[in-house]
Amino acid sequence: MATVSRENIGLLNDKLTVTLSKDDYLPAFEQSIKKYAKTANIPGFRKGMVPVGMIKKMHGSSVFTDEVLRTVEKELTKYIQEEKPDMIGQPLPLDVDARQLDMNNPSDYAFAFEIGLKPEINIDLKNITVTRHKVDITEGMIDEEVERLKVRYGKMTEPEEVTTEDNVLNVTFAESDAEGNIIEGGINKGNSLLLKYFTPGFRDQLMGKRKDDTIVLQLNTAFDDKEREWIASDLGIAKDDTASLEKHFKMTISKVGLVEKPEMNEEFFSQAFPGREILNEDDFRKAVKETLEQQWDAQSRNQLHDQIYHQLVENVQMEFPEEFLKRWMQKGQEQPKTAEEAEKEYPSFANSLKWTLITNQLSKQFDINVEPTEIKDFAKQQIMGYMGAQSLEDAPWLDSYADSMLKDQKFIENTYFQLQTNKLFDALEQQVNVIEDLVTPEELAGMQHHHSH
């Protein structure tokens, strides 16, 4: 009768030995040979009439090996299902040599496997203190957003020449020399820019310019830091590439535009906030403030969650069976790695594994589950975002679209993880110590760049 024994061979590293007697696999082997004989096509014999002895001689060794290994796998799986060792990854075979299997001399066999075990995890959420950075929405911020909405919902006109900082210029940047002679094979790219994106001194040079007029510029003098960075990126230039930022470009104006901003009336209010009854400017500004608060609160929560993540990963102590995991990275995954790759990638892998174990434990602790209906609703919300739909009731076709998305297993897995993570952080916000402080939008935005995961 088959047996499975277990012994410790290292830190969180055990050895499972599956021992088979010949009675465990021989009956199945003989049955497989007979089945093979009934289906084999061999010249000179009718189908189903091939002698068993010939089948053994021709294919017996491989069938014997397959049957022994199949029996080992069955016994190992049965042991794991019944004993439920708290494993990391899957068992790795130790020194399996199929050449020891001899059909002509069946005997008892022992197959060894190693398993990695999960460490004990102690998480004390009361020791975690994080800061909720809130942005105070100022009247100036509301003014800027009102102007942005006016531009967004305004009517584009095409005046003959540049007269105001609100002009929009469609331009083409062509790499040139200082005199404006185009460099063959150089950068050539179109863009659309507000006049206010240029430095104050350079704007003066653009006043009075018309369609098809040109001007030679350098990025490092025509734009301030923020605007220069994204314009350089659009042109394929790194923001710290000093030499390229000093290149000359011949800028050709292909169109002069100006947005006629709407009046502060109910028609504009309805465009900016469809579905809401806003009757006057005060209510409109309140709606703008609420929107800004929601946007910045969402960023504040993201930053808060980032702090919680780092506190957990950096402060929760756990040990791993490092050598086993490196071997598992090399042999136990769908895409095997070399020893050098496993060594290089192990720190990142261990960090990810640590977070997975933490989230699994906390999800069980807070009884966090994601239902199929939640995944479908998420799919609908994504479609609504793509299509610009305002409500589920307005789009009954969403069900068929969502059902098609739910056929993608990767989408389901990613959505499940995202929803589970959102629920987990919602729960953690209520468990950790949270203090609040006020920050500027620039300070909070700067914090987002420090996220390292």
URGI-V183120 format. One line per field, one symbol per residue. burial: I if it has 9 or more other ideal C-beta (glycine too) atoms within 8 Angstrom, else O. Layout:
BEGIN
burial=???
END
This chain:
BEGIN
burial=OIOIOIOOOOOIIIIIIIIIOIOIIIOIIOOIIIOIIOOIOOOOIOOOOIOIOIIIOOOIOOIIIIIIIIIIOOIIOOIIOOOOIOIIIOIIOOOOOOOOIOIOOIOOIOIIIIIIIIIOIOIOOOOIOIIIIIIOIOOOIIOOIIIOIIIOIIOIOOIOOIOOOIIIIIIIIIIIOOOIOIOOOIIOIOIOIIIOOIIOOIIOOIOOIIOOOIIIIIIIOIIOOOIIIOIIIOIOIOOOIOOIIOIIIIIIIIOIIIIOOIOOOOOIIIOIIOOOOIOOOOIIIOIIIOIIIOOIIOIIIIIIIIIIIOIIIOOIOIOIIOOIIIIIIIOIOOOOIOOOIIOOIIOOIIIOIIIOIIIOIIIOOIOIOIOOOIIIOIIIOIIIOOOOIOOOOOIOOIOOIIIOIIOOOOIIOOIIOIIIIOIIIOIIIOOIOIOOOOIOIOIIIOIIOOOOO
END
